[in-house]
Amino acid sequence: MVHVLKLMMVLAMMLFSSACLIVEEGHSWGGDGEVGCECDRDSDCFSGVCDDDVCAEAECTWSSDCDDDERCVSGRCRDSDDPYDDGSDYDDDAGYDDGADTGDDGADTGDDGADTGDDDCPVEDDGQPGCGPLDSCVLNNECPFGSLCLDGRCQVTCTDDLHCPTTEVCQDGICQPDRQGGDQCVYDEDCGTGACINGFCLDRCESDAACADGEYCRSGVCRPDHRPGPQCRVGADCNPDEDCVNARCRSACTCDEDCEIIGGAGDTCVEGYCVAAHETNPECTLSSDCADNSRCLDGLCVPF
C-alpha cells in the first residue's frame, strides 16, 4: 500500500510539474506550446506545427529549407504540385480557427467568386479525387493581353519585380513564382488578418472583388491569377495591325501566303484571319513535354 501511495505521489508531481499542462488565463497558445506538448491545431504550438495532437519541430522556415520540388507551407515541406499547397484547405490538424471559409463548400475558384465545391470535382485517372489543374492554357492567345502561356499557366510579362503580383518575381521578362520565398512572416499571426504562405502575407477573401488587380480568390486567400481569359474584347486591346476575333487578336489575310509572311511556315488563312500552325497541333502543353533545356511557351518547346 505504501508503495502504491508513493507511486501516485510521483505521478502527481510529474503531472502538475509539466509545463505542457499549464494554461494561463488569456494565454494565446492555450498551453505551453513547447515541442512535445499536447495541441489541437498549429496555432497552439510555438513551432507552428501540430502533428497527431502533439507539438512538433517545424520542418522548414523558408522554401530553401525543402527539396527543389517542394515549398514551405506552415512549417511543413509540401510538394509544389500539391493542390493544397496554399495550406488553407488540408486537414492535418492545421485548420484555421479565425473564421475564414476554407472548407469544401467555400472554395472560391470560379471567375466570379462562385462556389465550386468537391461535388463538382472529377475523379482522376489514378482513382484519386481531384478538381483537375487550377490553371490551364496552351497558347498565348488563351491568356489576357499582356500575359503569355508558360508551362500551362498564364503569366504576366514584366520588366522588373514591381510588375509582378505578390509571391512572384520577374525572370526572363515573365513573372514567375519566387521559389526562395518571402521574408514577411513565419506564422499567420505575423500577418494580422492575413495568411502566411511561403513567407508572404496574403490577404484573405470571400470573392475575387476582395483581391488586388492580377489576383483572384482561391480557397479563401488572394493568389496570383494564372487562369485563361479573353485576350481582347475590342480591336484596341490588340496590336495596331490586328483585330479582336472571338476574344483573340488576329491578323487579317486573303490567303495562306499572307499568314506565312506575317507569322511563319504552316500558318493558314481561315475565314480571313491568320491561324498559327501550332494552334491546331501544339508541340507541348507543359514543360515536362520538352527537353531538359527547354520550356513550354505558347504551345512550343523553347530553349532557355
C-alpha positions in Angstrom: 0.0 0.0 0.0 2.8 2.4 0.9 4.5 1.7 -2.5 1.2 2.5 -4.3 0.9 5.8 -2.5 4.5 6.7 -3.3 3.9 5.9 -7.0 0.7 8.0 -7.0 2.6 10.9 -5.5 5.4 10.7 -8.1 2.8 10.6 -10.9 1.0 13.6 -9.4 4.3 15.6 -9.2 5.2 14.7 -12.8 1.7 15.7 -13.9 1.5 19.1 -12.3 5.1 20.0 -12.9 4.7 19.6 -16.6 4.7 22.9 -18.4 2.5 21.4 -21.1 -0.5 21.4 -18.8 -0.2 24.9 -17.6 -2.9 27.0 -19.2 -2.8 30.6 -18.1 -5.9 32.7 -18.4 -5.9 34.5 -21.7 -2.8 32.7 -23.0 -2.8 32.8 -26.7 -1.4 29.4 -27.2 -3.8 27.5 -25.0 -0.9 25.8 -23.3 2.9 25.9 -23.1 3.3 25.3 -26.8 6.7 23.6 -26.4 7.6 20.6 -28.6 6.1 17.5 -27.1 3.1 19.3 -25.5 -0.5 18.5 -26.4 -2.2 20.6 -29.1 -5.4 20.8 -31.1 -4.1 23.0 -34.0 -0.9 24.5 -35.3 -1.5 27.8 -33.6 -1.2 26.0 -30.2 2.5 25.4 -30.8 5.4 27.8 -30.8 6.8 25.8 -33.7 3.6 26.3 -35.7 3.3 22.6 -36.3 0.8 20.3 -34.5 1.1 16.7 -35.6 -1.0 13.9 -34.1 -2.1 16.2 -31.3 1.5 16.9 -30.2 3.6 20.0 -30.9 6.5 19.1 -33.3 9.5 20.8 -34.7 8.9 22.8 -37.8 10.4 21.1 -40.9 11.2 24.4 -42.5 11.1 28.2 -42.3 11.7 29.0 -45.9 11.2 27.0 -49.2 15.0 26.9 -49.5 14.9 24.5 -46.5 13.0 22.0 -48.6 13.8 19.9 -51.7 13.8 21.6 -55.1 10.3 20.3 -55.9 8.8 21.4 -52.6 7.8 24.7 -50.9 7.5 25.6 -47.2 3.8 25.9 -46.1 3.1 26.4 -42.4 6.3 24.9 -41.2 6.0 21.8 -43.5 7.7 20.9 -46.8 4.9 20.4 -49.3 5.1 19.1 -52.9 4.8 22.1 -55.2 2.2 20.2 -57.2 0.1 19.5 -54.1 -3.4 21.0 -54.8 -3.5 22.1 -51.1 -0.1 23.8 -51.2 -1.6 27.1 -50.0 -2.1 25.5 -46.6 -5.6 26.7 -46.4 -7.6 23.6 -47.2 -5.9 20.5 -46.0 -6.9 18.5 -42.9 -3.7 18.0 -41.0 -4.7 19.3 -37.6 -3.7 22.7 -39.1 -7.2 24.1 -39.7 -7.7 27.9 -39.3 -9.7 29.0 -36.3 -10.2 32.6 -37.3 -13.5 32.1 -39.1 -12.0 32.1 -42.6 -14.0 30.0 -45.0 -11.6 27.3 -46.3 -13.9 24.3 -46.3 -15.1 22.2 -49.1 -18.2 24.3 -49.5 -16.5 27.6 -49.6 -13.6 27.2 -52.0 -13.7 30.1 -54.5 -12.3 29.1 -57.8 -14.8 30.5 -60.3 -14.4 33.6 -62.5 -17.0 35.4 -60.4 -16.1 34.0 -57.0 -18.8 31.3 -57.2 -18.7 28.2 -55.1 -17.1 25.2 -56.9 -17.0 22.6 -54.1 -16.0 18.9 -54.1 -19.3 17.8 -55.6 -18.1 19.1 -59.0 -14.7 17.5 -58.8 -14.0 14.7 -61.2 -12.1 11.5 -60.3 -8.5 11.4 -61.7 -7.2 8.5 -63.8 -5.4 7.0 -60.8 -8.7 6.8 -58.9 -7.9 9.7 -56.6 -10.5 12.6 -56.3 -9.4 16.0 -57.6 -10.6 19.1 -59.3 -8.0 19.0 -62.1 -5.5 21.7 -62.8 -6.1 25.1 -61.2 -4.9 27.0 -64.3 -4.8 25.7 -67.8 -3.7 27.2 -71.1 -1.7 26.0 -74.1 -1.5 29.1 -76.3 -0.6 32.8 -75.6 -3.9 33.9 -77.1 -5.8 32.0 -74.5 -4.4 34.5 -71.9 -5.4 38.1 -71.1 -3.4 40.6 -73.3 0.0 41.2 -71.7 0.3 37.6 -70.5 2.0 34.6 -72.0 1.1 30.9 -71.6 4.2 29.4 -69.9 4.0 25.8 -68.7 0.2 25.7 -68.8 -0.2 28.9 -66.8 -1.0 32.5 -68.0 2.0 34.5 -66.7 2.2 38.3 -66.8 5.0 39.9 -68.8 7.3 42.2 -66.9 10.5 44.3 -66.9 11.0 44.2 -63.1 9.5 42.7 -59.9 7.2 45.7 -59.4 5.1 44.5 -62.4 4.5 41.1 -60.7 1.9 40.0 -58.1 2.9 39.1 -54.6 4.8 35.8 -54.3 6.3 36.3 -57.8 9.4 37.8 -59.3 10.4 38.9 -62.8 12.6 36.3 -64.6 13.4 36.5 -68.3 10.6 39.0 -68.9 7.9 36.9 -67.3 6.5 36.9 -63.7 7.3 33.5 -62.1 6.9 32.1 -58.6 9.6 33.2 -56.2 10.9 29.8 -55.1 13.1 31.4 -52.4 10.1 32.6 -50.6 9.4 35.9 -48.8 10.6 37.4 -45.5 7.3 39.0 -44.4 6.2 36.3 -41.9 6.6 32.9 -40.4 3.1 32.4 -38.8 -0.3 33.7 -39.7 -0.1 35.9 -36.6 2.6 37.9 -38.3 0.1 38.9 -41.0 -2.7 40.3 -38.8 -5.8 39.0 -40.5 -3.9 37.6 -43.5 -2.4 34.2 -44.2 1.3 33.4 -44.1 2.1 31.3 -47.2 5.7 30.6 -48.3 6.9 33.6 -46.3 4.5 36.1 -47.8 1.5 37.7 -46.1 -1.6 37.2 -48.3 -5.0 38.7 -47.9 -7.9 36.6 -47.0 -11.1 36.8 -49.2 -14.6 35.6 -49.9 -14.7 36.7 -53.5 -12.4 37.9 -56.3 -13.6 41.5 -55.7 -11.7 41.5 -52.4 -8.3 40.9 -54.1 -5.9 43.2 -55.9 -5.5 43.5 -59.7 -3.9 40.4 -61.1 -5.2 38.2 -58.2 -8.2 36.1 -57.5 -9.8 34.4 -54.5 -8.7 30.8 -54.2 -9.6 28.7 -51.1 -10.2 31.9 -49.1 -6.9 33.5 -49.9 -5.9 36.0 -52.7 -3.5 34.4 -55.1 -1.9 35.4 -58.4 -4.4 34.9 -61.2 -3.0 32.5 -63.8 -6.3 31.5 -65.3 -7.0 31.7 -69.0 -9.2 34.6 -70.1 -10.1 36.8 -73.2 -7.0 38.1 -74.9 -9.2 41.0 -76.1 -12.7 42.4 -76.3 -12.2 45.1 -78.9 -9.5 45.8 -81.5 -8.0 48.5 -79.3 -6.9 45.7 -77.0 -4.6 44.2 -79.7 -1.7 45.4 -81.7 -2.5 48.1 -84.3 -2.5 45.7 -87.3 -4.8 43.1 -85.5 -8.5 42.7 -85.0 -10.2 41.1 -82.0 -11.8 37.9 -83.3 -13.6 35.6 -80.9 -11.6 37.1 -78.0 -8.3 36.5 -79.7 -6.0 39.0 -81.5 -5.6 38.0 -85.1 -4.1 39.5 -88.3 -6.3 39.8 -91.4 -5.4 37.9 -94.5 -6.6 36.9 -98.0 -4.5 33.7 -98.5 -2.1 31.4 -96.6 0.9 33.2 -98.1 -0.1 36.3 -96.2 0.0 34.4 -93.0 3.3 32.8 -93.7 4.8 36.3 -94.2 3.2 37.7 -91.1 3.8 34.6 -88.9 5.7 31.6 -90.1 5.6 28.5 -92.3 2.5 26.4 -92.0 0.3 29.3 -90.8 -3.0 29.4 -92.6 -5.7 31.9 -93.5 -9.1 30.8 -92.0 -12.2 32.9 -92.7 -10.0 36.0 -93.4 -7.7 35.7 -90.4 -4.4 34.0 -89.8 -4.2 30.9 -87.6 -0.7 29.7 -86.5 0.2 26.2 -87.4 0.9 25.2 -83.8 -2.6 26.3 -82.7 -4.1 23.1 -84.2 -1.1 20.9 -83.3 0.7 22.3 -80.3 4.2 20.8 -79.6 3.6 20.8 -75.9 1.2 21.6 -73.1 3.6 21.5 -70.2 7.4 22.0 -69.9 7.6 18.3 -69.0 6.8 17.6 -72.6 10.0 19.3 -73.7 13.7 18.5 -73.4 15.5 19.3 -70.2 16.9 22.6 -71.5 13.5 23.8 -72.9 10.2 25.0 -71.6 6.7 25.1 -73.0 5.8 28.6 -74.1 2.8 29.3 -76.4 2.5 25.5 -77.2 6.1 25.4 -78.4 9.2 24.0 -76.7 11.5 27.0 -76.4 15.2 26.6 -75.3 16.3 28.7 -72.3 
